[in-house]
Amino acid sequence: MEIKTVYVVYSDKKTKEHLNTIKEVKKVLKEFGIKAVFERKEKIEKKLPRGIDLVISIGGDGTFIDASHLIKDDTLILGVNSDPKESEGIHCSATRKDFRDKIKRIIEGDFSVEKWTRLAVYLDHKKCEFALNEVYVGAGHIYNTSRYVLEVHGVKERQKSSGVLISTGCGSTAWYSSAGGRPFPKDAKEARFIVREPYCGHLVCGRIINGIIKEGEEMKIKSEMRDGIVGIDSFKEYPLPKGKIVRITVSDKPIHVIRFD
């Protein structure tokens, strides 16, 4: 694979290993004659500059997810776990110690590409960022009750709960799993949802508390909250006031992730 220009997104951690990893990445890219644009994750734009052949994240899984939001097409992404003693890095395929070897293998074409499913999110027809892990819909404060009308598979239901989680396979080992969901493959062309702590009373009793959204299907949630929000990957938050509708579907644009055997 020919790599002329890479876009590097890095976290602002200050650990010695993290800083050394950034130095190593800069050094290796320079040695291979690869032009690099470095950007702290807090300052990244909404889309990639033109002419980028590869996106590299330096940090942990959070930095990888933040970097993924830049990619709207089939541009490849490589995650570098900058401090394995501090970060899980399950989305990452390189570290400081093997980065040189991994870049060499990419140039030689000795790698595989996994296509991880993402979610498309629309707020009153306005398209938001792709979600790589999950979408949260509910009250903006955890101590407030989430009130909404959920519509999926042609069925509508008014609910009260602690919010709704809609997860990809990539996110199924994270928040979704902690909420009681079971992990499923990252490339599964589906999303799965869980209604968190559903309330059941005389007037409202949620019965659609979990399920699957297949490719081509859609979930709609109409807010009945003043402080409702839509949270994407714990990265971006949008207000969802009373009467506003959010739609979630399985995107036809997966993220293309570099992996090694």
C-alpha positions as CSV (number, residue, x, y, z in Angstrom):
1,M,0.0,0.0,0.0
2,E,1.3,3.4,-0.9
3,I,1.2,5.9,2.0
4,K,2.0,9.5,1.2
5,T,0.1,11.4,3.9
6,V,-1.3,10.3,7.2
7,Y,-3.5,12.1,9.7
8,V,-2.5,11.4,13.3
9,V,-5.0,12.0,16.2
10,Y,-3.4,11.8,19.6
11,S,-4.7,12.2,23.2
12,D,-3.4,14.7,25.6
13,K,-2.2,12.2,28.2
14,K,1.1,13.1,29.9
15,T,2.5,9.7,30.8
16,K,6.1,9.0,29.8
17,E,5.1,6.0,27.7
18,H,2.4,8.0,25.8
19,L,4.8,10.9,25.0
20,N,7.5,8.4,23.9
21,T,5.0,6.7,21.6
22,I,4.2,10.0,19.9
23,K,7.9,10.6,19.4
24,E,8.4,7.1,18.0
25,V,5.5,7.5,15.6
26,K,6.9,10.8,14.3
27,K,10.3,9.3,13.9
28,V,9.2,6.2,12.0
29,L,6.9,8.1,9.7
30,K,9.8,10.5,8.9
31,E,12.1,7.6,8.2
32,F,9.6,6.1,5.7
33,G,9.2,9.4,4.0
34,I,5.5,9.7,5.0
35,K,4.1,13.2,5.5
36,A,2.1,13.5,8.7
37,V,-0.4,15.9,10.1
38,F,-0.7,15.7,13.9
39,E,-3.8,16.9,15.7
40,R,-4.8,16.7,19.3
41,K,-8.1,14.9,19.6
42,E,-9.8,17.9,21.3
43,K,-9.1,20.0,18.2
44,I,-10.0,17.7,15.4
45,E,-12.4,19.0,12.7
46,K,-15.6,17.3,11.6
47,K,-14.0,15.7,8.5
48,L,-10.6,14.7,7.2
49,P,-8.5,17.0,5.1
50,R,-8.2,16.0,1.5
51,G,-5.5,13.6,0.4
52,I,-5.2,11.5,3.5
53,D,-4.2,7.9,2.9
54,L,-4.3,6.6,6.5
55,V,-5.6,7.8,9.8
56,I,-3.6,6.9,12.9
57,S,-4.9,7.2,16.5
58,I,-2.4,7.4,19.4
59,G,-3.9,6.8,22.8
60,G,-6.5,4.3,23.8
61,D,-9.9,3.2,22.6
62,G,-11.4,6.6,23.3
63,T,-8.9,8.3,21.0
64,F,-9.6,5.6,18.3
65,I,-13.3,6.3,18.5
66,D,-12.8,10.0,18.3
67,A,-10.6,9.6,15.2
68,S,-13.2,7.3,13.6
69,H,-15.7,10.2,13.5
70,L,-13.5,12.0,11.0
71,I,-13.9,9.2,8.4
72,K,-16.9,9.3,6.1
73,D,-15.5,6.9,3.4
74,D,-13.3,3.9,3.2
75,T,-10.1,5.6,4.5
76,L,-8.2,3.1,6.6
77,I,-7.5,3.6,10.3
78,L,-4.8,2.2,12.6
79,G,-5.0,2.3,16.3
80,V,-1.8,2.7,18.3
81,N,-2.1,1.9,22.0
82,S,0.2,4.5,23.5
83,D,0.3,3.1,27.0
84,P,-0.8,-0.6,27.3
85,K,-0.4,-0.4,31.1
86,E,-3.0,2.3,31.3
87,S,-5.3,1.6,28.3
88,E,-7.2,-1.5,27.3
89,G,-6.7,-0.7,23.6
90,I,-8.9,-3.4,22.3
91,H,-9.4,-1.4,19.1
92,C,-5.7,-0.9,18.6
93,S,-3.3,-3.0,16.6
94,A,0.1,-1.5,17.4
95,T,2.2,-0.1,20.2
96,R,5.3,1.9,20.5
97,K,7.4,-1.2,20.4
98,D,6.1,-2.6,17.2
99,F,5.0,0.5,15.3
100,R,7.9,0.4,12.9
101,D,7.2,-3.2,12.0
102,K,3.5,-2.5,11.6
103,I,4.0,0.4,9.2
104,K,6.5,-1.7,7.2
105,R,3.8,-4.4,6.9
106,I,1.2,-1.9,5.8
107,I,3.5,-0.6,3.1
108,E,4.1,-4.2,2.0
109,G,0.4,-5.0,2.0
110,D,0.8,-7.6,4.8
111,F,-2.3,-6.8,6.8
112,S,-6.1,-7.4,6.8
113,V,-9.0,-5.0,6.8
114,E,-12.0,-5.5,9.1
115,K,-15.2,-3.6,8.4
116,W,-16.8,-2.6,11.7
117,T,-20.4,-1.6,11.5
118,R,-21.4,2.0,12.4
119,L,-24.8,3.6,13.2
120,A,-26.3,6.5,11.3
121,V,-28.1,9.1,13.5
122,Y,-30.6,11.7,12.3
123,L,-32.1,14.5,14.3
124,D,-35.1,15.9,12.5
125,H,-33.5,14.9,9.2
126,K,-30.1,16.4,10.2
127,K,-27.4,13.8,10.0
128,C,-25.0,13.5,13.0
129,E,-21.7,11.8,13.3
130,F,-21.5,8.0,12.7
131,A,-21.6,6.1,16.0
132,L,-18.9,3.4,16.3
133,N,-19.8,2.1,19.8
134,E,-23.3,3.2,20.8
135,V,-26.0,5.8,20.9
136,Y,-27.6,6.9,24.2
137,V,-31.1,8.5,24.1
138,G,-32.6,9.7,27.4
139,A,-32.5,12.3,30.1
140,G,-29.4,14.6,30.3
141,H,-29.1,14.0,34.0
142,I,-28.9,10.4,35.3
143,Y,-31.2,11.2,38.2
144,N,-34.0,12.3,35.9
145,T,-36.5,9.9,34.4
146,S,-36.3,9.5,30.6
147,R,-39.7,9.9,29.0
148,Y,-40.2,9.2,25.3
149,V,-42.2,7.3,22.7
150,L,-40.1,4.4,21.2
151,E,-41.0,3.1,17.7
152,V,-39.4,0.0,16.3
153,H,-40.5,-2.8,14.0
154,G,-43.8,-0.9,13.4
155,V,-44.7,-0.8,17.0
156,K,-44.9,2.4,19.2
157,E,-44.7,2.4,22.9
158,R,-44.6,5.2,25.5
159,Q,-41.9,4.5,28.1
160,K,-40.2,5.7,31.2
161,S,-36.8,4.4,32.0
162,S,-33.1,5.4,32.5
163,G,-32.7,5.8,28.8
164,V,-32.1,3.7,25.7
165,L,-28.8,2.3,24.5
166,I,-28.4,1.3,20.9
167,S,-25.1,-0.6,20.3
168,T,-23.0,-1.9,17.5
169,G,-21.0,-5.0,17.7
170,C,-17.9,-2.9,18.4
171,G,-19.6,-1.3,21.4
172,S,-21.2,-4.5,22.6
173,T,-18.3,-5.2,25.0
174,A,-18.5,-1.8,26.6
175,W,-21.5,0.1,28.1
176,Y,-24.0,-2.2,26.4
177,S,-22.4,-5.2,28.1
178,S,-22.4,-3.5,31.5
179,A,-26.1,-2.8,31.0
180,G,-26.8,-6.5,30.5
181,G,-26.3,-7.0,26.8
182,R,-24.4,-9.8,25.2
183,P,-21.4,-9.2,22.9
184,F,-21.8,-9.7,19.2
185,P,-19.5,-9.5,16.2
186,K,-18.1,-6.1,15.2
187,D,-18.9,-6.7,11.5
188,A,-22.5,-7.8,12.2
189,K,-24.8,-5.7,10.0
190,E,-27.2,-5.0,12.9
191,A,-27.6,-2.9,16.0
192,R,-29.0,-4.1,19.4
193,F,-30.8,-2.1,21.9
194,I,-31.5,-2.2,25.6
195,V,-34.0,0.0,27.6
196,R,-32.2,0.7,30.9
197,E,-34.2,0.2,34.1
198,P,-37.6,0.3,32.4
199,Y,-40.4,1.6,34.7
200,C,-43.7,-0.3,34.9
201,G,-46.7,1.4,36.5
202,H,-50.5,1.8,36.0
203,L,-50.2,4.3,33.2
204,V,-46.9,3.3,31.6
205,C,-45.2,-0.1,31.4
206,G,-42.4,-0.6,29.0
207,R,-42.5,-4.0,27.3
208,I,-40.1,-3.4,24.3
209,I,-37.0,-3.5,26.5
210,N,-34.5,-5.1,24.1
211,G,-34.2,-6.2,20.5
212,I,-32.3,-6.1,17.2
213,I,-32.3,-3.5,14.4
214,K,-31.3,-5.1,11.1
215,E,-29.8,-3.3,8.1
216,G,-32.6,-1.4,6.4
217,E,-34.6,-1.1,9.6
218,E,-35.0,2.0,11.8
219,M,-35.7,3.0,15.4
220,K,-37.4,6.3,16.2
221,I,-37.6,7.9,19.6
222,K,-39.7,11.0,20.2
223,S,-38.7,12.9,23.2
224,E,-41.2,13.8,26.0
225,M,-38.4,15.4,28.0
226,R,-37.3,19.0,28.5
227,D,-33.7,17.9,29.1
228,G,-33.4,15.0,26.7
229,I,-30.2,14.3,24.9
230,V,-28.7,12.1,22.2
231,G,-25.2,10.9,23.1
232,I,-22.9,9.5,20.4
233,D,-20.0,7.4,21.6
234,S,-19.8,9.5,24.8
235,F,-18.1,12.0,22.4
236,K,-20.8,14.3,21.1
237,E,-24.1,15.3,22.8
238,Y,-27.1,16.8,21.1
239,P,-30.2,18.3,22.8
240,L,-33.5,16.3,22.4
241,P,-36.2,18.6,23.8
242,K,-39.9,17.6,23.9
243,G,-41.4,16.8,20.5
244,K,-38.0,16.3,18.8
245,I,-37.4,12.9,17.0
246,V,-34.1,11.0,16.6
247,R,-33.8,8.2,14.1
248,I,-31.2,5.5,14.3
249,T,-30.3,3.0,11.5
250,V,-27.4,0.7,10.6
251,S,-25.1,2.7,8.3
252,D,-23.9,1.4,5.0
253,K,-20.5,3.0,5.6
254,P,-18.5,0.8,8.1
255,I,-15.2,1.9,9.4
256,H,-12.2,0.1,7.7
257,V,-9.8,-1.0,10.4
258,I,-6.3,-2.3,9.9
259,R,-5.6,-5.6,11.7
260,F,-2.7,-8.1,11.7
261,D,-2.7,-11.9,12.0
